[in-house]
Amino acid sequence: MKTRAELKQEIKQLFKGRWKSAILLCIVVSLLSIFSVASNSSDQVQSWRGKIR
């Protein structure tokens, strides 16, 4: 089994020169999550408005 230090070094090597791709992927996933939550919230608000009237 690899030690923590060995795993950390291996991960650093995997990301070396690929930080731009990793950050871009995180941004895309974050935006998709935000849009999903906003969409669900919008649907709930409209549902509540229908019940109030």
C-alpha distance matrix in Angstrom:
0.0 3.8 6.6 9.5 11.6 9.7 9.8 13.4 14.4 13.4 15.4 18.2 18.5 18.8 21.5 23.3 26.8 26.3 27.0 30.4 29.1 26.5 29.3 31.8 29.6 29.2 33.0 33.8 31.7 33.3 36.7 36.3 35.3 38.2 40.7 39.5 40.0 43.3 44.5 43.7 45.4 48.4 48.8 48.7 51.3 53.6 53.3 54.2 57.2 58.4 58.4 60.3 63.1
3.8 0.0 3.7 6.6 8.1 6.0 6.4 9.8 10.7 10.1 12.3 14.7 15.2 15.9 18.4 20.0 23.6 23.3 23.9 27.4 26.5 23.9 26.6 29.3 27.4 27.0 30.7 31.8 30.0 31.4 34.9 34.8 33.9 36.7 39.2 38.3 38.8 42.0 43.4 42.9 44.4 47.4 48.0 48.0 50.4 52.8 52.7 53.6 56.4 57.8 57.9 59.6 62.5
6.6 3.7 0.0 3.8 5.4 5.2 6.3 8.6 10.0 10.7 12.5 14.3 15.6 16.7 18.7 20.1 23.8 23.7 23.8 27.4 26.9 24.1 26.3 29.4 27.8 26.9 30.5 32.0 30.2 31.2 34.8 35.1 33.9 36.4 39.2 38.5 38.7 41.8 43.4 42.9 44.2 47.2 48.1 47.9 50.1 52.7 52.6 53.3 56.1 57.7 57.8 59.3 62.2
9.5 6.6 3.8 0.0 3.8 5.5 5.2 6.1 8.6 9.9 10.6 12.3 14.3 15.4 16.7 18.3 21.9 21.6 21.2 24.8 24.5 21.5 23.4 26.6 25.2 24.0 27.5 29.3 27.5 28.2 31.8 32.3 31.0 33.3 36.3 35.7 35.7 38.7 40.6 40.1 41.2 44.2 45.3 45.1 47.1 49.8 49.9 50.4 53.1 54.9 55.0 56.3 59.3
11.6 8.1 5.4 3.8 0.0 3.8 5.5 5.1 6.2 8.6 10.0 10.6 12.4 14.3 15.5 16.4 20.1 20.5 20.2 23.9 24.0 21.4 23.2 26.5 25.6 24.6 27.9 29.9 28.5 29.2 32.7 33.5 32.5 34.7 37.6 37.4 37.5 40.3 42.3 42.1 43.1 46.0 47.2 47.2 49.1 51.7 52.0 52.6 55.1 57.1 57.3 58.5 61.4
9.7 6.0 5.2 5.5 3.8 0.0 3.8 5.4 5.1 6.2 8.7 9.9 10.7 12.4 14.5 15.3 19.1 19.4 19.8 23.5 23.3 20.9 23.3 26.3 25.1 24.7 28.1 29.7 28.5 29.6 33.0 33.5 32.8 35.3 37.9 37.6 38.1 40.9 42.6 42.6 43.9 46.6 47.7 47.9 49.9 52.3 52.7 53.5 56.0 57.7 58.1 59.6 62.3
9.8 6.4 6.3 5.2 5.5 3.8 0.0 3.8 5.4 5.0 6.2 8.6 9.9 10.6 12.5 14.2 17.8 17.5 17.7 21.3 20.6 18.0 20.5 23.4 21.9 21.4 25.0 26.4 24.9 26.2 29.6 29.9 29.2 31.8 34.4 33.9 34.5 37.4 39.0 38.9 40.3 43.0 44.0 44.2 46.4 48.7 49.0 49.9 52.4 54.1 54.5 56.0 58.7
13.4 9.8 8.6 6.1 5.1 5.4 3.8 0.0 3.8 5.5 5.2 6.2 8.7 10.0 10.8 12.2 15.9 15.7 15.4 19.1 19.0 16.3 18.3 21.6 20.6 19.8 23.1 25.0 23.8 24.6 28.1 28.9 28.2 30.3 33.1 33.1 33.4 36.1 38.0 38.1 39.2 41.9 43.2 43.4 45.2 47.7 48.2 49.0 51.4 53.2 53.7 55.0 57.7
14.4 10.7 10.0 8.6 6.2 5.1 5.4 3.8 0.0 3.8 5.5 5.1 6.3 8.8 10.1 10.5 14.3 14.9 15.2 18.9 19.1 17.0 19.2 22.3 21.7 21.4 24.6 26.4 25.7 26.7 29.9 30.8 30.5 32.7 35.3 35.4 36.0 38.5 40.4 40.7 41.9 44.4 45.8 46.2 48.0 50.4 51.0 51.9 54.2 56.0 56.7 58.0 60.6
13.4 10.1 10.7 9.9 8.6 6.2 5.0 5.5 3.8 0.0 3.8 5.4 5.1 6.3 8.8 9.9 13.6 13.7 14.6 18.2 17.6 15.7 18.5 21.2 20.2 20.3 23.7 25.1 24.2 25.8 28.9 29.4 29.3 31.8 34.1 34.1 35.0 37.6 39.1 39.5 41.0 43.4 44.5 45.2 47.2 49.3 49.9 51.0 53.3 54.9 55.6 57.2 59.7
15.4 12.3 12.5 10.6 10.0 8.7 6.2 5.2 5.5 3.8 0.0 3.8 5.3 5.0 6.3 8.5 11.9 11.3 11.7 15.2 14.6 12.3 15.0 17.7 16.7 16.6 20.0 21.5 20.6 22.0 25.1 25.8 25.6 28.0 30.4 30.5 31.4 33.9 35.5 35.9 37.3 39.7 40.9 41.6 43.5 45.7 46.3 47.4 49.6 51.3 52.1 53.6 56.0
18.2 14.7 14.3 12.3 10.6 9.9 8.6 6.2 5.1 5.4 3.8 0.0 3.8 5.5 5.3 6.0 9.7 10.0 10.1 13.9 14.2 12.3 14.5 17.5 17.2 17.1 20.1 22.0 21.7 22.8 25.7 26.8 26.9 28.9 31.3 31.8 32.6 34.9 36.7 37.4 38.6 40.8 42.4 43.1 44.7 46.9 47.8 48.9 50.9 52.8 53.7 54.9 57.3
18.5 15.2 15.6 14.3 12.4 10.7 9.9 8.7 6.3 5.1 5.3 3.8 0.0 3.8 5.5 5.1 8.7 9.6 11.0 14.5 14.4 13.4 16.1 18.5 18.2 18.9 21.9 23.3 23.3 24.8 27.5 28.4 28.9 31.0 33.1 33.6 34.8 37.0 38.6 39.4 40.8 42.9 44.3 45.3 47.0 49.0 49.9 51.2 53.1 54.8 55.9 57.3 59.6
18.8 15.9 16.7 15.4 14.3 12.4 10.6 10.0 8.8 6.3 5.0 5.5 3.8 0.0 3.8 5.6 8.4 7.8 9.7 12.8 11.9 10.8 14.0 16.1 15.3 16.3 19.4 20.4 20.3 22.2 24.8 25.4 26.0 28.3 30.3 30.6 32.0 34.3 35.6 36.4 38.1 40.1 41.3 42.4 44.3 46.1 47.0 48.4 50.4 51.9 53.0 54.6 56.8
21.5 18.4 18.7 16.7 15.5 14.5 12.5 10.8 10.1 8.8 6.3 5.3 5.5 3.8 0.0 3.8 6.1 5.0 6.0 9.4 9.2 7.9 10.7 13.1 12.9 13.7 16.5 17.9 18.2 19.7 22.2 23.2 23.9 25.9 27.9 28.6 29.9 31.9 33.5 34.5 35.9 37.8 39.3 40.5 42.1 44.0 45.1 46.4 48.2 49.9 51.1 52.5 54.6
23.3 20.0 20.1 18.3 16.4 15.3 14.2 12.2 10.5 9.9 8.5 6.0 5.1 5.6 3.8 0.0 3.8 5.5 6.9 10.0 10.8 10.5 12.7 15.0 15.6 16.5 18.8 20.5 21.2 22.5 24.8 26.1 27.0 28.7 30.7 31.7 33.0 34.8 36.4 37.7 39.0 40.7 42.4 43.6 45.0 46.9 48.2 49.5 51.1 53.0 54.3 55.5 57.6
26.8 23.6 23.8 21.9 20.1 19.1 17.8 15.9 14.3 13.6 11.9 9.7 8.7 8.4 6.1 3.8 0.0 3.8 5.9 7.8 9.0 10.0 11.8 13.4 14.6 16.1 17.8 19.3 20.6 22.0 23.7 25.3 26.6 28.1 29.8 31.1 32.6 34.0 35.6 37.2 38.5 39.9 41.7 43.2 44.4 46.1 47.7 49.0 50.5 52.3 53.8 55.0 56.9
26.3 23.3 23.7 21.6 20.5 19.4 17.5 15.7 14.9 13.7 11.3 10.0 9.6 7.8 5.0 5.5 3.8 0.0 3.8 5.5 5.5 6.4 8.8 10.1 10.9 12.7 14.6 15.7 17.0 18.7 20.4 21.6 23.0 24.7 26.3 27.5 29.1 30.6 32.0 33.6 35.1 36.5 38.2 39.7 41.0 42.7 44.1 45.6 47.0 48.8 50.3 51.6 53.5
27.0 23.9 23.8 21.2 20.2 19.8 17.7 15.4 15.2 14.6 11.7 10.1 11.0 9.7 6.0 6.9 5.9 3.8 0.0 3.8 5.5 5.1 6.0 8.4 9.8 10.6 12.2 14.2 15.4 16.4 18.3 20.1 21.1 22.4 24.4 25.8 27.0 28.4 30.2 31.8 32.9 34.4 36.3 37.6 38.8 40.6 42.2 43.4 44.8 46.8 48.3 49.3 51.3
30.4 27.4 27.4 24.8 23.9 23.5 21.3 19.1 18.9 18.2 15.2 13.9 14.5 12.8 9.4 10.0 7.8 5.5 3.8 0.0 3.8 5.5 5.3 6.1 8.6 10.0 10.6 12.3 14.3 15.3 16.5 18.4 20.1 21.0 22.6 24.4 25.9 26.9 28.5 30.5 31.6 32.7 34.7 36.3 37.3 38.9 40.7 42.1 43.2 45.1 46.9 47.9 49.6
29.1 26.5 26.9 24.5 24.0 23.3 20.6 19.0 19.1 17.6 14.6 14.2 14.4 11.9 9.2 10.8 9.0 5.5 5.5 3.8 0.0 3.8 5.5 5.1 6.1 8.6 9.9 10.5 12.3 14.2 15.4 16.6 18.4 20.0 21.2 22.6 24.5 25.7 27.0 28.8 30.3 31.5 33.1 34.9 36.2 37.6 39.2 40.8 42.1 43.7 45.5 46.8 48.5
26.5 23.9 24.1 21.5 21.4 20.9 18.0 16.3 17.0 15.7 12.3 12.3 13.4 10.8 7.9 10.5 10.0 6.4 5.1 5.5 3.8 0.0 3.8 5.5 5.2 6.3 8.7 10.0 10.7 12.3 14.4 15.6 16.7 18.5 20.2 21.3 22.8 24.4 25.9 27.3 28.7 30.3 32.0 33.3 34.8 36.5 37.8 39.2 40.8 42.5 44.0 45.3 47.3
29.3 26.6 26.3 23.4 23.2 23.3 20.5 18.3 19.2 18.5 15.0 14.5 16.1 14.0 10.7 12.7 11.8 8.8 6.0 5.3 5.5 3.8 0.0 3.8 5.4 5.1 6.2 8.7 10.0 10.5 12.3 14.3 15.3 16.4 18.4 20.0 21.1 22.4 24.3 25.9 26.9 28.4 30.4 31.7 32.8 34.6 36.2 37.4 38.8 40.8 42.3 43.3 45.3
31.8 29.3 29.4 26.6 26.5 26.3 23.4 21.6 22.3 21.2 17.7 17.5 18.5 16.1 13.1 15.0 13.4 10.1 8.4 6.1 5.1 5.5 3.8 0.0 3.8 5.4 5.1 6.2 8.7 9.8 10.6 12.4 14.3 15.3 16.6 18.4 20.1 21.0 22.5 24.5 25.7 26.8 28.7 30.4 31.5 33.0 34.7 36.2 37.4 39.2 41.0 42.1 43.8
29.6 27.4 27.8 25.2 25.6 25.1 21.9 20.6 21.7 20.2 16.7 17.2 18.2 15.3 12.9 15.6 14.6 10.9 9.8 8.6 6.1 5.2 5.4 3.8 0.0 3.8 5.4 5.2 6.2 8.6 10.0 10.7 12.4 14.3 15.5 16.6 18.5 20.0 21.2 22.8 24.4 25.8 27.3 28.9 30.4 31.9 33.2 34.9 36.3 37.9 39.5 40.9 42.7
29.2 27.0 26.9 24.0 24.6 24.7 21.4 19.8 21.4 20.3 16.6 17.1 18.9 16.3 13.7 16.5 16.1 12.7 10.6 10.0 8.6 6.3 5.1 5.4 3.8 0.0 3.8 5.5 5.2 6.1 8.6 10.0 10.6 12.2 14.3 15.3 16.5 18.2 19.9 21.2 22.5 24.2 25.9 27.1 28.5 30.4 31.7 33.0 34.6 36.4 37.8 39.0 41.1
33.0 30.7 30.5 27.5 27.9 28.1 25.0 23.1 24.6 23.7 20.0 20.1 21.9 19.4 16.5 18.8 17.8 14.6 12.2 10.6 9.9 8.7 6.2 5.1 5.4 3.8 0.0 3.8 5.5 5.0 6.1 8.6 9.8 10.4 12.3 14.2 15.4 16.3 18.2 20.0 21.0 22.2 24.3 25.8 26.8 28.5 30.2 31.5 32.7 34.7 36.3 37.3 39.2
33.8 31.8 32.0 29.3 29.9 29.7 26.4 25.0 26.4 25.1 21.5 22.0 23.3 20.4 17.9 20.5 19.3 15.7 14.2 12.3 10.5 10.0 8.7 6.2 5.2 5.5 3.8 0.0 3.8 5.4 5.2 6.2 8.6 9.9 10.7 12.3 14.4 15.4 16.5 18.5 20.0 21.0 22.7 24.5 25.8 27.1 28.7 30.4 31.6 33.2 35.0 36.3 38.0
31.7 30.0 30.2 27.5 28.5 28.5 24.9 23.8 25.7 24.2 20.6 21.7 23.3 20.3 18.2 21.2 20.6 17.0 15.4 14.3 12.3 10.7 10.0 8.7 6.2 5.2 5.5 3.8 0.0 3.8 5.5 5.2 6.2 8.7 10.0 10.6 12.4 14.3 15.4 16.7 18.4 20.0 21.3 22.8 24.4 26.0 27.2 28.8 30.4 32.0 33.4 34.9 36.8
33.3 31.4 31.2 28.2 29.2 29.6 26.2 24.6 26.7 25.8 22.0 22.8 24.8 22.2 19.7 22.5 22.0 18.7 16.4 15.3 14.2 12.3 10.5 9.8 8.6 6.1 5.0 5.4 3.8 0.0 3.8 5.5 5.1 6.2 8.7 9.9 10.7 12.2 14.2 15.5 16.5 18.2 20.1 21.2 22.5 24.4 25.8 27.0 28.6 30.5 31.9 33.0 35.0
36.7 34.9 34.8 31.8 32.7 33.0 29.6 28.1 29.9 28.9 25.1 25.7 27.5 24.8 22.2 24.8 23.7 20.4 18.3 16.5 15.4 14.4 12.3 10.6 10.0 8.6 6.1 5.2 5.5 3.8 0.0 3.8 5.4 5.0 6.2 8.5 9.9 10.4 12.1 14.2 15.2 16.2 18.3 20.0 20.9 22.4 24.2 25.7 26.8 28.6 30.4 31.5 33.2
36.3 34.8 35.1 32.3 33.5 33.5 29.9 28.9 30.8 29.4 25.8 26.8 28.4 25.4 23.2 26.1 25.3 21.6 20.1 18.4 16.6 15.6 14.3 12.4 10.7 10.0 8.6 6.2 5.2 5.5 3.8 0.0 3.8 5.5 5.2 6.1 8.7 9.9 10.5 12.3 14.2 15.3 16.6 18.5 20.0 21.2 22.6 24.4 25.8 27.2 29.0 30.5 32.1
35.3 33.9 33.9 31.0 32.5 32.8 29.2 28.2 30.5 29.3 25.6 26.9 28.9 26.0 23.9 27.0 26.6 23.0 21.1 20.1 18.4 16.7 15.3 14.3 12.4 10.6 9.8 8.6 6.2 5.1 5.4 3.8 0.0 3.8 5.5 5.1 6.2 8.5 9.9 10.7 12.3 14.2 15.5 16.7 18.4 20.1 21.2 22.7 24.4 26.0 27.4 28.8 30.8
38.2 36.7 36.4 33.3 34.7 35.3 31.8 30.3 32.7 31.8 28.0 28.9 31.0 28.3 25.9 28.7 28.1 24.7 22.4 21.0 20.0 18.5 16.4 15.3 14.3 12.2 10.4 9.9 8.7 6.2 5.0 5.5 3.8 0.0 3.8 5.4 5.2 6.1 8.5 10.0 10.5 12.1 14.3 15.4 16.4 18.3 19.9 21.0 22.4 24.4 25.9 26.9 28.9
40.7 39.2 39.2 36.3 37.6 37.9 34.4 33.1 35.3 34.1 30.4 31.3 33.1 30.3 27.9 30.7 29.8 26.3 24.4 22.6 21.2 20.2 18.4 16.6 15.5 14.3 12.3 10.7 10.0 8.7 6.2 5.2 5.5 3.8 0.0 3.8 5.5 5.0 6.0 8.6 9.8 10.3 12.2 14.2 15.2 16.4 18.2 19.9 20.9 22.6 24.5 25.7 27.3
39.5 38.3 38.5 35.7 37.4 37.6 33.9 33.1 35.4 34.1 30.5 31.8 33.6 30.6 28.6 31.7 31.1 27.5 25.8 24.4 22.6 21.3 20.0 18.4 16.6 15.3 14.2 12.3 10.6 9.9 8.5 6.1 5.1 5.4 3.8 0.0 3.8 5.5 5.2 6.3 8.6 9.9 10.8 12.5 14.4 15.6 16.7 18.5 20.2 21.4 23.0 24.7 26.5
40.0 38.8 38.7 35.7 37.5 38.1 34.5 33.4 36.0 35.0 31.4 32.6 34.8 32.0 29.9 33.0 32.6 29.1 27.0 25.9 24.5 22.8 21.1 20.1 18.5 16.5 15.4 14.4 12.4 10.7 9.9 8.7 6.2 5.2 5.5 3.8 0.0 3.8 5.4 5.2 6.1 8.5 10.0 10.6 12.3 14.3 15.3 16.5 18.4 20.1 21.3 22.6 24.8
43.3 42.0 41.8 38.7 40.3 40.9 37.4 36.1 38.5 37.6 33.9 34.9 37.0 34.3 31.9 34.8 34.0 30.6 28.4 26.9 25.7 24.4 22.4 21.0 20.0 18.2 16.3 15.4 14.3 12.2 10.4 9.9 8.5 6.1 5.0 5.5 3.8 0.0 3.8 5.5 5.1 6.1 8.6 9.9 10.5 12.3 14.1 15.3 16.4 18.4 20.1 21.1 22.9
44.5 43.4 43.4 40.6 42.3 42.6 39.0 38.0 40.4 39.1 35.5 36.7 38.6 35.6 33.5 36.4 35.6 32.0 30.2 28.5 27.0 25.9 24.3 22.5 21.2 19.9 18.2 16.5 15.4 14.2 12.1 10.5 9.9 8.5 6.0 5.2 5.4 3.8 0.0 3.8 5.4 5.1 6.3 8.7 10.0 10.7 12.3 14.4 15.5 16.8 18.7 20.2 21.7
43.7 42.9 42.9 40.1 42.1 42.6 38.9 38.1 40.7 39.5 35.9 37.4 39.4 36.4 34.5 37.7 37.2 33.6 31.8 30.5 28.8 27.3 25.9 24.5 22.8 21.2 20.0 18.5 16.7 15.5 14.2 12.3 10.7 10.0 8.6 6.3 5.2 5.5 3.8 0.0 3.8 5.4 5.1 6.3 8.7 10.0 10.6 12.4 14.4 15.5 16.8 18.6 20.5
45.4 44.4 44.2 41.2 43.1 43.9 40.3 39.2 41.9 41.0 37.3 38.6 40.8 38.1 35.9 39.0 38.5 35.1 32.9 31.6 30.3 28.7 26.9 25.7 24.4 22.5 21.0 20.0 18.4 16.5 15.2 14.2 12.3 10.5 9.8 8.6 6.1 5.1 5.4 3.8 0.0 3.8 5.4 5.1 6.2 8.7 9.8 10.5 12.3 14.3 15.5 16.6 18.7
48.4 47.4 47.2 44.2 46.0 46.6 43.0 41.9 44.4 43.4 39.7 40.8 42.9 40.1 37.8 40.7 39.9 36.5 34.4 32.7 31.5 30.3 28.4 26.8 25.8 24.2 22.2 21.0 20.0 18.2 16.2 15.3 14.2 12.1 10.3 9.9 8.5 6.1 5.1 5.4 3.8 0.0 3.8 5.4 5.2 6.3 8.6 9.9 10.6 12.5 14.5 15.5 17.0
48.8 48.0 48.1 45.3 47.2 47.7 44.0 43.2 45.8 44.5 40.9 42.4 44.3 41.3 39.3 42.4 41.7 38.2 36.3 34.7 33.1 32.0 30.4 28.7 27.3 25.9 24.3 22.7 21.3 20.1 18.3 16.6 15.5 14.3 12.2 10.8 10.0 8.6 6.3 5.1 5.4 3.8 0.0 3.8 5.5 5.2 6.1 8.7 10.0 10.7 12.6 14.5 15.9
48.7 48.0 47.9 45.1 47.2 47.9 44.2 43.4 46.2 45.2 41.6 43.1 45.3 42.4 40.5 43.6 43.2 39.7 37.6 36.3 34.9 33.3 31.7 30.4 28.9 27.1 25.8 24.5 22.8 21.2 20.0 18.5 16.7 15.4 14.2 12.5 10.6 9.9 8.7 6.3 5.1 5.4 3.8 0.0 3.8 5.4 5.0 6.2 8.6 9.9 10.7 12.4 14.6
51.3 50.4 50.1 47.1 49.1 49.9 46.4 45.2 48.0 47.2 43.5 44.7 47.0 44.3 42.1 45.0 44.4 41.0 38.8 37.3 36.2 34.8 32.8 31.5 30.4 28.5 26.8 25.8 24.4 22.5 20.9 20.0 18.4 16.4 15.2 14.4 12.3 10.5 10.0 8.7 6.2 5.2 5.5 3.8 0.0 3.8 5.4 5.1 6.2 8.7 10.0 10.6 12.6
53.6 52.8 52.7 49.8 51.7 52.3 48.7 47.7 50.4 49.3 45.7 46.9 49.0 46.1 44.0 46.9 46.1 42.7 40.6 38.9 37.6 36.5 34.6 33.0 31.9 30.4 28.5 27.1 26.0 24.4 22.4 21.2 20.1 18.3 16.4 15.6 14.3 12.3 10.7 10.0 8.7 6.3 5.2 5.4 3.8 0.0 3.8 5.4 5.0 6.3 8.8 10.0 11.0
53.3 52.7 52.6 49.9 52.0 52.7 49.0 48.2 51.0 49.9 46.3 47.8 49.9 47.0 45.1 48.2 47.7 44.1 42.2 40.7 39.2 37.8 36.2 34.7 33.2 31.7 30.2 28.7 27.2 25.8 24.2 22.6 21.2 19.9 18.2 16.7 15.3 14.1 12.3 10.6 9.8 8.6 6.1 5.0 5.4 3.8 0.0 3.8 5.5 5.2 6.5 8.9 10.4
54.2 53.6 53.3 50.4 52.6 53.5 49.9 49.0 51.9 51.0 47.4 48.9 51.2 48.4 46.4 49.5 49.0 45.6 43.4 42.1 40.8 39.2 37.4 36.2 34.9 33.0 31.5 30.4 28.8 27.0 25.7 24.4 22.7 21.0 19.9 18.5 16.5 15.3 14.4 12.4 10.5 9.9 8.7 6.2 5.1 5.4 3.8 0.0 3.8 5.3 5.1 6.3 8.9
57.2 56.4 56.1 53.1 55.1 56.0 52.4 51.4 54.2 53.3 49.6 50.9 53.1 50.4 48.2 51.1 50.5 47.0 44.8 43.2 42.1 40.8 38.8 37.4 36.3 34.6 32.7 31.6 30.4 28.6 26.8 25.8 24.4 22.4 20.9 20.2 18.4 16.4 15.5 14.4 12.3 10.6 10.0 8.6 6.2 5.0 5.5 3.8 0.0 3.8 5.4 5.2 6.5
58.4 57.8 57.7 54.9 57.1 57.7 54.1 53.2 56.0 54.9 51.3 52.8 54.8 51.9 49.9 53.0 52.3 48.8 46.8 45.1 43.7 42.5 40.8 39.2 37.9 36.4 34.7 33.2 32.0 30.5 28.6 27.2 26.0 24.4 22.6 21.4 20.1 18.4 16.8 15.5 14.3 12.5 10.7 9.9 8.7 6.3 5.2 5.3 3.8 0.0 3.8 5.6 5.6
58.4 57.9 57.8 55.0 57.3 58.1 54.5 53.7 56.7 55.6 52.1 53.7 55.9 53.0 51.1 54.3 53.8 50.3 48.3 46.9 45.5 44.0 42.3 41.0 39.5 37.8 36.3 35.0 33.4 31.9 30.4 29.0 27.4 25.9 24.5 23.0 21.3 20.1 18.7 16.8 15.5 14.5 12.6 10.7 10.0 8.8 6.5 5.1 5.4 3.8 0.0 3.8 5.6
60.3 59.6 59.3 56.3 58.5 59.6 56.0 55.0 58.0 57.2 53.6 54.9 57.3 54.6 52.5 55.5 55.0 51.6 49.3 47.9 46.8 45.3 43.3 42.1 40.9 39.0 37.3 36.3 34.9 33.0 31.5 30.5 28.8 26.9 25.7 24.7 22.6 21.1 20.2 18.6 16.6 15.5 14.5 12.4 10.6 10.0 8.9 6.3 5.2 5.6 3.8 0.0 3.8
63.1 62.5 62.2 59.3 61.4 62.3 58.7 57.7 60.6 59.7 56.0 57.3 59.6 56.8 54.6 57.6 56.9 53.5 51.3 49.6 48.5 47.3 45.3 43.8 42.7 41.1 39.2 38.0 36.8 35.0 33.2 32.1 30.8 28.9 27.3 26.5 24.8 22.9 21.7 20.5 18.7 17.0 15.9 14.6 12.6 11.0 10.4 8.9 6.5 5.6 5.6 3.8 0.0
